[in-house]
Amino acid sequence: MSEKTAVLRLGDSHLPVVDRARIYCCGITPYDVTHLGHAATFVWVDVLTRVLGSIGVSSQLCRNVTDVDDVLFAAAERSGSAFDAFASVQQFRFDQDMSALAVREPQFAPRARRNVGQVIRLASALLRTGTAYLRDGTVYFRGAAVAERAGLDRDEAGKLAAEYGARLDNPAQDDPLDVAVWQRSRPGEPGWPSPWGTGRPGWHAECAAMSLSVLGLAVDVLSGGDDLRFPHHAYQVAMAEAVSGVRPFARTRFGVGVVRLNGAKMAKSTGNLVLVSDVLENYAPAALRLCLIDRPWSAGWDYSAGELEAATGRLERLFRAAGRRGGSAAAAQAASEAVSDALCAGLNVSAALDLAEEAGGAAARGLIATLGLGE
């Protein structure tokens, strides 16, 4: 591995990497089917690990499963199923979709319900540091400074938090921007024993505890949808740093742009969805995978059927180029290096595709393999 290819640029961050990269990816809440917004995030993270592998860096990818959550409990109750059984079925369906899109399984896939003890230990540590307080069986993290660190004013932060179900008028909180690390379970709701009574983890605390437990006190890349930047990632980072004293928790962030339909973000809560399984009834999985990544990774975009048609054509041209001889050995080597440089320069997949189409031969074949388009 040359010195040149040992640096991966992600947005404004230059990430020198040696041998190993620790990546935490916020995974799904398994209460419904997989849509293109989910798929874009997890395909891009898969591409990130593949590009790192192509320059000699192995990835330790941890992608959690949020199987303790209000929306999951509600969906399971509507179906007449136990929440854990319901989550397992939905997780199986998600895994099928990811397999179809050639998204490799992460090395670690911790489930929130199997890491309750880790959240309890996190809450206890935050209480000891004074960055959390106990009230009526709930442990609250002091979040007044989190918004400012994220570059948001309080009104904007409150609006974003409310979109994810935060109760800003909760009289038990010292500050409206405080969040639950451990919360008392309501009657009929799943709960686990703790030093503060029967309860369950808070959402942000789940990811903080699982990332600390699996990958240690810091990570190289914190990834997920860009819409998770606040409040979820901001509070996860703040909790992890408060308990460990290690800053920054993440050397860089990888926030994948949201996918929109008719101008609105795809979201289960609104039903504004295009399902992976529906798309794959009419298009090749590799075409959908290419559709999701033939663009800047951090930019949001509007899905249309025309995007898939264009991706199908692009994929066909790439495979035809791969069948060409590709010129002399020196020219082929230079083209392959140019493709690799484009990928390392901000995961510029579109530029790499253009170069590979033009050069053909080994450059195109190598890119197909690196992007997981031939699986």
Phi, psi and omega in degrees: 000125181281162178299324182298319185269006178271005179238124177252128179261127177234104183063233180274358184262136171254120188249093173293133183229136180230109173072315189215143176230131178264121185235126173252127180240125176289118185269198187273159162262109192280079179233002180197183185284167186271128178250176186293333176298315174300310186301320181301315181299310188283330173293318180296319178296322176298318177298318178304313181293325179291319178295318175302316178299326182291341177251018171088017181247123177275147182251139167254099185260124175246116178238111187281169172237118181272080183258022168230102187195149182302315184293326177293315179301317182294318180295319179296320179295320178297327182276350183077023183245156170294144188299323183288322177293318179299316180297322181296321178295314180295324178295321177300317180294320176299315180299324177298315179297318180295321178298319179299326181270011178063029173277118184287151179293141177289157177294329180228134179224067183292142177258141182302320185290344176262003180234028178298319179301322179295323178292321177299318178294322177298313180299317179299318180294320179293324175297320181294326181279350182082006179270003175218161179218156183255134176209119175054043176082002178243136176260119182255136173272136180285110189249011185301326184271351186293319181297314181299319179295331178277000178080025182243147170278168188296321181295315179295317179298317179298320179297315179294319179296320180296328178297336178256020171091008179292141176262097184285346181258017182293114184292345181283343184273142174291328182220142180303335182267005171289149182228157182280127169273316176226130183236143179296134179285140175281161179304133179082357181265146177304144180205160181228150179291145178210171177298346185248012181106181182289130182195197182207164183289154167277155186302306183297324181293327179302310182290324177299314183292317183291321179293318178296319183292320186273314189254351179101196191282351179205161178231161175279321182224129171254117188237164180154183177295146181297335179290350177272358184306316173219131010268344197296303183295323182299317180284323176303312180297315183297319179294315181299316182290325180295323184276332184261332186078003181265126177226141355280153175297319181241128178295327176206163179243149183231083182263108185283133182301147182285153175260131182248156173229121183054039175086352182246142181300135174295129181203139178298326184296334181254347182076013182273071195234150162238120187273141177303315183298324178291317180298320184287353173288338186236347183228151178293143178305321180295327178293319177293318178302314180295322178302321183286335187246356180275062184185167176297133187294332185268355186267134172288157182205161181260124179281143170208162178300331178298329177297319180289323177297317179296320179295322178298317178295318180298319180296318179297318179295322180295318180290325175295319179297324180296336180277351179280164183289322175085018174079198183290167179299320180294318180294320179296319179295317180296319180294318179297321178293323179295321177296315179298319179298320179296319179293322180285339179270071176083023184050051182279078183297320182298316178295320179297320178296317179300315180296317183292321177299317182290316184283321183067192175060224186298325180298317179290318180295319179296321179292319176304316181292315183297320182276358179070033183268352182252015185259000000 
